[in-house]
Every structure is written in C-alpha cells, then in structure tokens.
Amino acid sequence: MSPVAAALDVSHLPDYAHDWALVDVETSGLVARRDRILSIAVLTLGPEGKPVEEFSTLVDPGCDPGPVHVHGLTTERLRGAPAFDRIAERVGALLRDRVLVAHNAQFDYDFLAHEFARAGVALPVTRRLCTLALNRRVEPPTDSFSLASLAAHYGVRQTRAHDALDDTRVLAGIFRASLAEAVRLDLALPLVPCPPRQDPRFAPKAPKVPCAYRNPGRLVSGGPLVQGMKIAVTGDTDMARAELVARSVAAGLNVMGSVSRHTSALVANGGSSGAPGSGSAKARRAASEGVPVLDERAFLALLEDVRPGTPHQKQQPAPVAAATPVPAVAELPAPRQAAPVRTVQPFGRRRVLVLGGSHEEAAAARARVVELGGAAAINLSASVTDIVLFPGGERDRRLARVTSMGLPVHEPAWLGSPAPQPAGAPVPHTPSAVVLPRGGVVDLPALPAAGRWHVGASWAAPRADCEIDVVAFVLDEDEQASSDGDFVFYGAPESPDGATRLLCDGPTEQTVTVDLGALPPAAQRIAIAAAIDGAATFGDIGAVQISLAPGSDAPVMTQAALDAATSERTLLLAELYRRGPLWRFRAVGQGYDHGLETLVRGYGIEVA
C-alpha cells in the first residue's frame, strides 16, 4: 500500500469524512433480478480510514452457481453455507449509517437490494460511492480501471482475485489511495443517493416479440395489411385486448403502444362522438398525422389475409475461424476512424483544461485543443497536462490546486501557435483514446460474445437548480422506437430484453450500456441524449464529455467533449448505428431548445 494511502486521515475534512462500508459480492450471473449472491464480504472503515469490523461468508443461492471458472464456487463448496435471509440482519447492521463503497457499486448495490427484498428485510443504505467512478474522475496513469490495474498502480497487494474477502481488502487500499488523490485534486466525491432514481427493484416487462419485418408504410384505403405494418389500438375492444394483440403479432404485424407519423393504422371503436376513438390522445395524434383509422371489425377482417412482408436483414459479423482465439477486452484493436480527424503535432498527447471565459470562448478553446491533436478536459484530474486561463478563471477554485501541482498555465493566445514540447521531454501518460470532434465517427471492432459497450456522459459539477438525465432510444430503420420499452430512462432503466441499460455512477456521471449482439434485428440505431430538468441550459452546464469503452473498467477507446450553444435544454450526445456489417459510433452534440418530452414524441413514443 502506498504511504499516502496508509496514512490518510480525512476525519477533519467534512466533504470526505464518512463512515464507510466496503462491499464485494460474487454472484451466479450478471442480472440482479434473476441471479443470486454466492459470497459476500464487508469491511467497515471509520472517517480516519482505519478498519473497524470485517465479515465474510459463502452463501447458498439455492440455484446453479453459474460461471465456476470465474469465481471457483462450486455447488459442493456452497453446500451447508447459510441462505442470504439468515445473514441479512448481520450484513444490514454493518451497512447501517455508512456509505456503501464498491468497485462498480451499482452492480453490488442492485444485488444487495434484490437479496434484501427476497429476505423481507429493508436494505439500510442511503448513499453509495463507486471506486470506478471515483478513479474516472482522478484519471490515474493506468492502462485500465480494473481492480488489478488500480491495485498495481497504488501499490496494493492482491493475492486471490474473485475472492470476496481478498477483493474487499484490496478495495480498501485502492479506496484510501483514490480518496487521497481526490483530496489532492479537490474533487467532489461521486456520492449517489440510494435507492437511485433507477430503482433496482424495477423488473422489466416480458420482452416484446420483435417484429421480423420492415415497416411497409401506411395502410392504403381498401388495401390489405402487410407484415411489418405498425398498428396501434385505442379504447375498448370487443375482443380481449391481449388476444387482439397476440393475433396481430402472430400475423407478423408490429403492435405499438403509441401513434407516430410512421404508424400504419390505428384500430379504434366508436367514441362519444360516434367516430372511432375520437376521444383518445392516440386518435387525436392519428388525425394530426393523417394515420388511417379503422374499427375493430374491419381490422379483424383484414387480419384474415395479411400479405407477406420484407424481413429485416440482421447483419452478421464476418465468421471467425474456430482456431482463432477471441481477444480479451484489453487486446481489442483500436477503433478505425471512419472519417479522418485532423490533428496537428506537436500538441501530442496533451490534455488541456480551460478555466474562465464565456461559454462560447471556452467551447472554441476546447475545439481548438482537439484540432491540435490534444484532448479537452472538463475537470481537473491527474491526467491534465496544461491549463488555458481566460478572464474570470482566476476565481475558479481549481486554480489553487493547479498552482500547487505545478501545471503550466497559458494565455488563450497559446492555442494559436503552441510551442512544441522540448526534445526529449517526457511524454505525459494521458488516455490514448481516439479523440473525436463534434460529428466524428469511428467503426467498432467486434466484442466477445458477452461484451457490452459502455457510453459514458459526464459534466463538470452538479447544480442545485437542475438535474441532468441521460436517456437512450433503440430505433428502427425509420428512426422510431418499436415500443415504449425501447425508451430507456431513469424510470425504466432497462429495455425489456436487457440489451440496453442506464447506470447512475454519480451526480455528474451516467452511463448507457448496450449489448449489440442482443438487440433485435429491427434495431438499427441507439440514440443517447441528455436533458435538463430545471431552468438551466447546457450553456450554463458547460461541456459534456462522452466516452466509449468495451466494458465497465476497460480503457476508454473513444472520447469527445461536446459544447452546445447557450440555450439548449436537450442534447443529442451520441449514437451507435449499423453501417453494412459494421456498427459505428458518432459523437453528435446536437442541441435543441425544447425539453425531453418533444424529443421522446419525435421518436414515436407517447408521453403521459
């Protein structure tokens, strides 16, 4: 353990002084609502960083233990261990009145929440802190943010990976060292209130059967139904709604929960005015969009003879020879730039933080940094190499830390013709990710079968007068959501098929994860946006940094700093989209003055 970490005492610093409960769990799988805890360890620390109490045990999950090759916990080893309900009170006592700390904390918290719910015991956790999120802010010079990489960097000895107790002891060393770095950099801790806005008890509805056919367009008067047509139903129906939907789906139609300009037809019986569905919001939307409306009897007659449609063609990656090993995440090739990004050396791998100035001045400076081949930072971290100081920046609280760290501070004119680094000067250890400008695109390499892409969004500091919500939309070839479940947000943080998830990593950091291999064939694009709930605009917030990584603790492969103009309240951040056999990632940065509701409706989702 590093001397700084061992000697750390923050009990006199209110922003950092808490009672902590460090937790690690080994599980039978990755889905908290389905899988179970196999072992758990809890280590409590006081505000001065000294251990208080330690507890660990195996747990009998009452099910198959899952990937034994990962955790080594066989059915035989778990036989005779207590069920979780027998240890819930003991674990709860250790967690009570403490901040839960874990590496990828939402994972551990979600599993605990489900296990406590099954045991009928309240989970006494009100706040959590993720050491992954904390180190993403610190940005130490490591190749990744895995527990092993951080342990090696901070000098923490690791003896038995995937052993809950050893991982918790290693986590304690990493946490102390990370906390010391946060104090040195004057970083706010990414504390998350619990339960988070994305309630871990949320259980997605049964997955909607994806429609296998492309949307052929509107129903023509007197014409037949065609497989792939998007059908919505409103009001009371003579046939049970579930049966009507089931028959429609069986015929190859795509039954939607809302009406948009891409809806083929609306099924509605007579309303109070005698016109089909005249009183419903769906009928009003159909009227405004010119969507054909037919009653249930006429629809059932057409349902007897649905014409063949055009199947979706799901692109498959090129086959891999059986003898070719699947690369680990750390060995994945860097993404290929689909459009060349103009860079100018000798800016090299500098990471530049802009302080002060108007929003327009700071945005232009960050764009210039990227143009010169560097990366624009939005927070002070261990990887920042240079500071550009505009008028007003001298009042930024971070400037005192910049001075104590000895970082070079430049006038804005320095960006016009930056001096080259002296020959033989050490190369700064800054992230080697591809830096994209607004609109920049990269092709994605293939991930292992169980891989997920993580698209992170972060901003400089929380504001008391607003909240920022990151959302995602799974879209078809018409750039429309196929169902309400294809809108992923804080109230529904997981798509019904589990392919797209929203994670809350802290008050200024949220992540959308996507399993591209689990998406339905109709999914052509995943759009990721951020919206402000409150009076502020993105001009008040400043730059939003987006990053793309092939795993929760994997090195960032692509990043961009997005600056909206002054008035936007909704910002389309990025998109993953199909292009032939490939998936691509684009840094979008398109802002809109309207709120989230208008964006949601534009993607074909009805908002209550």
ABEGO torsion letter per residue (X at the ends): XBAAAAABBAAABAAABBBBBBBBBBBABABAAABBBABBBBBBBBAAGBBABBBBBBBBAGBBAEBAAAAGBBAAAABGBBBAAAAAAAAAAAABGBBBBBBGAAAAAAAAAAAAAAAGBBBBBABBBBAAAAAAAAGBBBABABAAAAAAAAGBBBABBGBAAAAAAAAAAAAAAAAAAAAAAGBBBBBBBOBBABBAABBBBBBBBBBABBBAEBBBBGBBBBBGBBBBBBEBBABBAAAAAAAAAAAGBBBBABBBAABABBBBBBBAAGBBGAABAAAAAAAAAGBBBBBAAAAAAAAABBBBBBBBBBBBBBBBBAABBBBBAAABBBBBBABBBBBBOAAEABBBBBBEEBAAAAAAAAAAAAAAGBBBBABBBAABABBBBBBGAAABAAAAAAAAAGBBBBBAAAAABBBBBBBGBBBBBBBABBBBBBGBBBBBBBBBAABBBBBBBBBABBBAABBBBBBBBBBBAAGBBABAAABBBAABABBAAGABBBBBAEAABBBBBBBAAABBAABABBBBBBBBBEABBAAAAEBBBBBBBAEAABBBABBBBBBBBAABABBBABBBBBBEABBBBBBAGBBBABBAAAAAAAAGBBBX
